[in-house]
Amino acid sequence: MKHPSRRPSRRRVSSSGPFGPAGVLVLASGLLGPAVALAAAGHGGTIQLKPGRATTSNDFMNVGDTYQETITTSCYDVDGNPLTDTVTLTVTGQPDTGGATTTFNPNPQQTFSAGALFQVVTTKKTDAKVYSMVLTGTGPVCGQYGTLTLPLSLYPVLSLSRQDLVTVQATGKPVDGGTFAYVTATAGGTTIAPLAMAAGNTETTNPNTTTLSDPPNPAGNGAPSPGGLGRYTVNYTVAGLTATNDKANPFEVPVFGMSCYYTTLESDWGTQPDHCKKVKIHGTTYSGTVTDPNGYAGTYCASFIAEVKLQGSGVTDGGTDIQYDPSTDLITAVTAINGADNTPVVAGQTVARSRSIIPGRGVHVDVHGVGTNLLANDTGGAINGYRLDFYQGAGAGVCASYANPMGVASCNPKQGKCPGSELK
């Protein structure tokens, strides 16, 4: 998880009170917070706080960070003259870090001498939150030194898992006291999936379940429409500290706009020469007959040949499979109808895709509400961006009632613009 980095305050804090017996601890401002001086009950003279020193790189501790301070003490007599005192500092209330292990140096962990380097090192980051440690001191000259409370701030932890195509679960640690928030953005294309907390979940529900919804087709007439790539930021905040999902591996989910294609049958377009049906494609009307079209011998209804070129393949009345190759502009007889990846198209499994989104071969796509393990082994001239054309078999009737839905999806293996189902 990435976290904001804030530079620590470097204020030097000192304190002096009326002349009288007292002892004080000093902690320079650093990772654990600004320096604090607290008066202590003691005897033997006036106590003055002298700032120590600190070296650190972060404001809050993350796994592997080291916080260190040199903590000093001072002791004075009633005339203000410095006295030498051998002070033992004690760490009490060592935080139960819930698995976020801390080590203290020097050892033993609980006591050390004033003037020695005091270090806290985080070695594991789980169930982290803000804890407190308490430092006290005693010496034979000034007696009891004041109590100093140190807040140890460890980052909260966020993990994401995709339960299925449309269900995402976010888990925050520590479990109690945190809140979830979600931000949605478009990383590509136009139409992405809305993300909302599932029924019964609130911002404090932990684990927190959210649902990705298939967006409606934005085309008013129901025509095929491209989807897009949604990018989702999840924040989990505890005690003012926020964990977020990894920006180097963003939580992204594609939506594909679907359409349907088929192998056209010559019998669907009438009989030549006098009973050919008309068809209008991209503003052009095809009627009557054509002879030896695109290098394929014979006379055929013009509408049939136009559909072969649009759909990519056809079956003649004689039962011959034919296929159109847009790169050569030729129609040829084939023994099997293959997709653009030169593997057979399979009804209910093959989808034609844009190589700009799914460039790889052998990529399988899951589309919510459409199907799983669909094989992206074809392309299409009108298939651009986040669009998939779903092969349904032979005859115009197989696509007659297709609604051109939009569906939340994932790719396996993941592609640059079509992520898999894994989340970080």
C-alpha positions in Angstrom: 0.0 0.0 0.0 1.1 3.5 -0.7 0.8 6.1 2.0 1.2 9.9 2.2 4.6 11.0 3.4 4.6 14.0 5.7 7.8 15.6 7.0 7.9 15.7 10.8 7.9 18.9 12.8 11.3 19.9 14.0 10.2 22.2 16.8 12.5 22.2 19.9 10.5 22.3 23.1 11.9 23.3 26.4 10.3 23.9 29.7 11.4 25.3 33.0 9.3 25.7 36.2 9.8 27.5 39.5 12.9 26.5 41.4 12.2 23.3 43.3 12.8 19.6 43.2 11.8 18.0 39.9 13.0 15.7 37.1 12.0 15.8 33.5 12.6 13.7 30.4 13.2 15.2 27.0 12.3 13.7 23.6 13.2 15.6 20.5 10.5 16.1 17.9 10.4 13.2 15.4 8.5 10.3 14.0 6.6 9.7 17.2 5.3 13.3 17.5 6.5 16.7 18.7 8.6 16.8 21.8 6.7 17.0 25.1 8.0 17.9 28.6 6.1 17.0 31.6 6.8 18.1 35.1 7.7 15.2 37.5 7.6 14.7 41.2 11.1 14.4 42.4 13.7 15.9 44.9 17.1 17.4 44.9 16.9 20.6 42.8 15.5 22.4 39.9 14.8 20.4 36.8 15.4 21.8 33.3 14.5 20.1 30.1 17.3 20.0 27.5 16.2 18.9 24.0 17.7 15.7 22.5 18.2 15.0 18.9 16.3 13.0 16.3 17.0 11.4 12.9 14.2 10.0 10.8 12.9 10.0 7.3 9.2 9.6 7.7 6.5 11.2 9.8 4.7 7.9 10.5 6.2 4.5 10.7 5.8 2.0 8.0 7.2 -1.5 7.8 11.0 -1.5 8.0 11.2 2.1 9.3 13.5 3.0 12.1 12.7 5.7 14.6 15.4 6.9 16.9 15.9 9.5 19.6 18.6 10.4 22.0 16.7 11.1 25.2 18.5 13.3 27.8 17.7 14.3 31.4 19.0 17.1 33.5 19.1 17.7 37.2 19.8 20.9 39.1 20.2 21.9 42.7 18.1 24.7 44.4 20.7 27.3 43.2 20.5 26.2 39.6 23.8 24.4 39.6 23.8 21.2 37.5 24.0 17.9 39.2 25.2 14.6 37.9 22.6 11.9 38.1 22.6 8.4 36.7 19.1 8.0 35.3 17.5 4.8 34.3 14.6 5.2 31.8 11.8 2.7 31.7 9.5 1.9 28.8 6.1 0.8 30.0 2.9 0.2 28.2 4.8 -1.3 25.3 2.2 -1.4 22.6 0.4 -4.6 21.8 0.9 -4.0 18.1 -1.4 -6.8 17.0 1.2 -8.3 14.8 3.0 -5.1 13.8 6.1 -6.2 15.6 8.4 -3.6 17.1 12.0 -4.1 18.4 13.7 -1.8 20.8 17.4 -1.0 21.0 19.3 -1.1 23.3 18.1 -4.3 25.0 16.7 -5.3 27.3 13.7 -3.6 25.8 12.2 -2.2 29.0 15.1 -0.1 30.4 18.0 1.9 29.1 20.2 4.7 30.3 19.6 8.4 29.6 21.8 9.5 26.8 21.7 6.2 25.0 20.2 5.9 21.5 16.6 4.8 21.8 15.3 3.1 18.6 12.0 1.6 17.6 12.0 -0.6 14.4 8.8 -1.9 12.8 9.4 -5.4 11.3 5.9 -6.4 10.3 2.8 -4.4 9.3 -0.5 -5.9 10.3 -3.4 -4.7 12.5 -1.6 -1.4 12.9 -3.0 1.7 14.5 -1.9 4.4 17.0 -0.5 3.1 20.2 1.2 4.6 23.2 4.4 4.0 25.1 5.2 5.6 28.4 8.7 6.6 29.4 9.6 7.3 33.1 12.9 7.8 34.7 14.5 7.5 38.1 17.9 8.6 39.5 19.6 8.6 42.9 20.0 12.4 42.9 16.8 13.8 41.5 14.6 10.8 42.2 11.5 10.3 40.0 11.5 11.8 36.6 8.4 12.9 34.9 6.2 10.7 32.7 6.4 11.1 29.0 3.8 9.5 26.7 4.9 8.6 23.2 2.4 7.9 20.5 3.6 5.3 18.1 1.8 5.6 14.8 1.7 2.6 12.5 -0.2 2.5 9.2 -3.5 0.8 8.8 -3.5 -2.0 6.2 -5.9 -2.5 3.3 -6.4 -5.7 1.2 -8.8 -6.3 -1.7 -10.2 -9.5 -3.1 -12.5 -10.0 -6.0 -15.1 -12.6 -5.0 -16.5 -12.8 -8.5 -16.8 -10.6 -11.6 -18.9 -8.0 -9.8 -18.2 -8.4 -6.1 -15.2 -6.9 -4.4 -14.3 -7.2 -0.8 -12.1 -4.7 1.1 -10.6 -5.6 4.4 -9.0 -3.1 6.7 -6.8 -3.7 9.7 -7.2 -2.9 12.5 -10.7 -4.1 12.1 -12.3 -1.6 14.6 -12.4 2.1 14.3 -11.8 2.5 10.5 -13.9 3.9 7.6 -13.9 3.0 3.9 -14.3 5.4 1.1 -14.3 4.8 -2.7 -13.4 7.0 -5.7 -14.3 6.1 -9.3 -12.5 7.4 -12.4 -12.4 6.5 -16.1 -9.0 5.2 -17.2 -10.0 4.4 -20.8 -13.0 4.2 -23.1 -16.3 5.9 -22.2 -18.7 3.7 -20.2 -17.5 2.1 -17.0 -19.1 0.1 -14.2 -20.6 2.0 -11.2 -19.2 0.8 -7.8 -21.4 0.9 -4.7 -21.4 -0.7 -1.3 -23.5 -3.9 -1.2 -26.8 -3.9 0.7 -26.3 -3.9 4.4 -22.8 -2.3 4.3 -21.9 1.1 5.6 -18.6 2.9 5.6 -17.6 1.2 8.8 -18.6 -2.3 7.9 -15.4 -4.4 7.9 -14.8 -6.4 5.7 -16.6 -4.1 3.3 -18.4 -5.6 0.3 -19.0 -3.6 -2.9 -20.7 -4.4 -6.1 -19.8 -3.5 -9.7 -22.9 -3.0 -11.8 -23.2 -3.6 -15.6 -23.9 -0.1 -17.0 -26.9 0.3 -19.4 -26.2 0.6 -23.1 -25.9 4.4 -23.6 -27.2 4.2 -27.2 -30.8 5.3 -27.3 -31.6 2.9 -30.2 -29.8 -0.1 -28.6 -27.0 -0.1 -31.2 -23.7 -1.6 -30.0 -21.7 0.8 -27.9 -18.2 0.6 -26.5 -17.5 0.2 -22.8 -14.4 1.4 -21.0 -11.9 0.8 -18.2 -12.8 1.9 -14.7 -10.2 2.8 -12.1 -11.3 2.5 -8.5 -9.5 3.9 -5.4 -10.2 2.4 -2.0 -9.3 4.2 1.1 -9.3 2.8 4.7 -8.8 5.4 7.4 -8.0 4.8 11.1 -7.1 7.6 13.5 -6.3 10.0 10.7 -4.0 7.6 8.9 -5.1 6.2 5.5 -4.2 3.1 3.6 -5.1 2.9 -0.1 -4.9 0.3 -2.8 -1.5 0.1 -4.6 -1.3 2.8 -7.3 1.5 0.9 -9.0 -1.0 -2.0 -9.5 -4.3 -0.1 -9.8 -7.7 -1.6 -9.2 -9.1 -1.5 -12.7 -12.1 -3.3 -14.2 -13.1 -3.3 -17.9 -16.6 -3.1 -19.3 -17.3 -4.4 -22.8 -20.1 -3.4 -25.1 -21.4 -6.5 -26.8 -22.8 -7.3 -30.2 -23.6 -10.4 -32.2 -22.3 -11.9 -35.4 -22.9 -15.1 -37.4 -22.1 -17.1 -40.5 -24.6 -16.0 -43.1 -26.6 -18.6 -45.0 -27.3 -18.1 -48.8 -30.8 -19.4 -48.2 -31.6 -16.4 -45.9 -31.3 -14.0 -48.9 -33.6 -15.5 -51.5 -32.9 -17.3 -54.7 -31.1 -15.8 -57.7 -31.7 -14.5 -60.3 -35.2 -13.2 -59.7 -36.0 -13.6 -56.0 -33.1 -12.0 -54.2 -33.8 -10.0 -51.1 -32.5 -6.5 -50.5 -30.2 -5.5 -47.7 -28.9 -2.0 -46.6 -25.5 -2.0 -45.0 -23.8 1.3 -43.9 -26.1 3.3 -46.2 -25.6 1.1 -49.3 -28.5 -1.0 -50.7 -27.6 -4.4 -52.2 -30.1 -6.1 -54.5 -30.1 -8.3 -57.6 -27.3 -10.6 -58.4 -23.5 -10.5 -58.8 -21.3 -12.9 -60.8 -17.9 -14.1 -59.6 -17.9 -11.8 -56.6 -14.5 -11.1 -55.0 -12.9 -13.9 -57.0 -15.4 -16.6 -56.0 -16.9 -18.3 -59.1 -20.7 -18.3 -59.7 -23.7 -16.0 -59.6 -25.2 -15.1 -56.2 -27.6 -12.7 -54.6 -25.8 -9.4 -54.0 -27.3 -9.3 -50.5 -25.8 -12.6 -49.6 -22.3 -11.6 -50.7 -22.6 -8.3 -48.9 -23.5 -10.2 -45.7 -20.6 -12.6 -46.2 -18.2 -9.6 -46.3 -19.9 -8.0 -43.3 -20.0 -11.2 -41.1 -16.8 -12.7 -42.5 -18.2 -16.1 -43.5 -21.1 -17.8 -45.2 -22.5 -21.1 -46.3 -23.8 -21.6 -49.9 -26.9 -23.5 -50.8 -24.6 -26.3 -51.8 -23.2 -26.5 -48.3 -19.8 -25.0 -49.0 -18.2 -22.9 -46.3 -16.8 -19.7 -47.7 -14.8 -16.9 -45.9 -14.0 -13.4 -46.8 -10.4 -12.1 -46.2 -10.4 -8.3 -45.9 -6.7 -8.1 -46.3 -6.9 -9.6 -49.9 -10.6 -8.7 -50.6 -11.1 -12.3 -51.7 -13.8 -14.8 -50.9 -12.6 -18.4 -50.9 -14.0 -21.9 -50.1 -12.7 -23.2 -46.8 -12.8 -26.5 -44.9 -13.3 -24.7 -41.6 -14.3 -21.1 -40.7 -11.5 -19.6 -38.7 -11.1 -16.4 -36.8 -8.4 -13.8 -37.3 -6.1 -15.8 -35.1 -6.4 -18.7 -37.6 -8.3 -20.9 -35.1 -11.8 -22.1 -35.6 -14.7 -19.9 -34.5 -17.1 -21.7 -32.1 -20.7 -20.6 -31.5 -21.3 -19.4 -28.0 -17.6 -19.2 -27.3 -15.7 -17.1 -29.8 -15.6 -13.3 -29.5 -14.1 -10.8 -32.0 -12.1 -8.1 -30.2 -10.0 -5.0 -31.0 -6.3 -5.8 -30.8 -5.8 -2.4 -29.3 -7.4 -3.7 -26.1 -6.7 -7.5 -26.3 -3.6 -7.9 -28.4 -2.7 -11.4 -27.3 -3.7 -14.7 -28.7 -5.4 -17.4 -26.7 -6.9 -14.8 -24.3 -10.1 -15.8 -22.5 -12.6 -13.2 -21.4 -15.3 -13.4 -18.7 -18.2 -11.0 -19.3 -20.9 -10.7 -16.6 -24.3 -11.7 -17.9 -22.9 -13.0 -21.2 -20.5 -15.9 -20.6 -17.3 -17.1 -19.1 -14.1 -18.4 -20.7 -15.0 -16.8 -24.0 -12.1 -17.0 -26.5 -11.0 -13.8 -28.1 -9.7 -15.3 -31.4 -11.3 -13.1 -34.0 -11.4 -9.4 -35.0 -13.8 -7.2 -36.9 -13.6 -4.0 -38.8 -16.3 -2.4 -36.7 -15.0 -3.8 -33.4 -13.0 -0.9 -31.9 -12.1 -0.1 -28.3 -14.0 -1.8 -25.5 -16.3 -3.8 -27.8 -16.7 -7.6 -28.3 -18.6 -9.3 -31.1 -20.1 -12.6 -29.9 -20.2 -15.4 -32.5 -23.6 -17.3 -32.3 -23.4 -19.7 -35.2 -25.1 -19.8 -38.6 -28.1 -17.9 -39.9 -29.4 -14.4 -39.3 -31.9 -15.7 -36.8 -29.3 -16.4 -34.1 -28.7 -12.7 -33.7 -32.3 -11.5 -34.3 -33.1 -10.7 -30.7 -29.6 -9.9 -29.4 -29.9 -6.9 -27.1 -26.3 -5.6 -27.3 -25.7 -5.5 -23.5 -22.8 -4.0 -21.6 -20.9 -6.3 -19.2 -18.3 -6.1 -16.5 -15.4 -8.3 -17.6 -11.9 -9.6 -17.0 -9.2 -11.1 -19.2 -7.0 -14.2 -18.7 -4.2 -13.8 -19.1 -4.5 -10.1 -18.3 -3.8 -7.7 -21.0 -2.4 -4.1 -20.7 -5.9 -2.6 -21.2 -7.9 -5.6 -20.0 -6.9 -6.5 -16.5 -7.5 -9.9 -14.9 -9.6 -10.6 -11.9 -6.8 -10.3 -9.3 -6.7 -7.2 -7.1 -4.1 -5.5 -4.9 
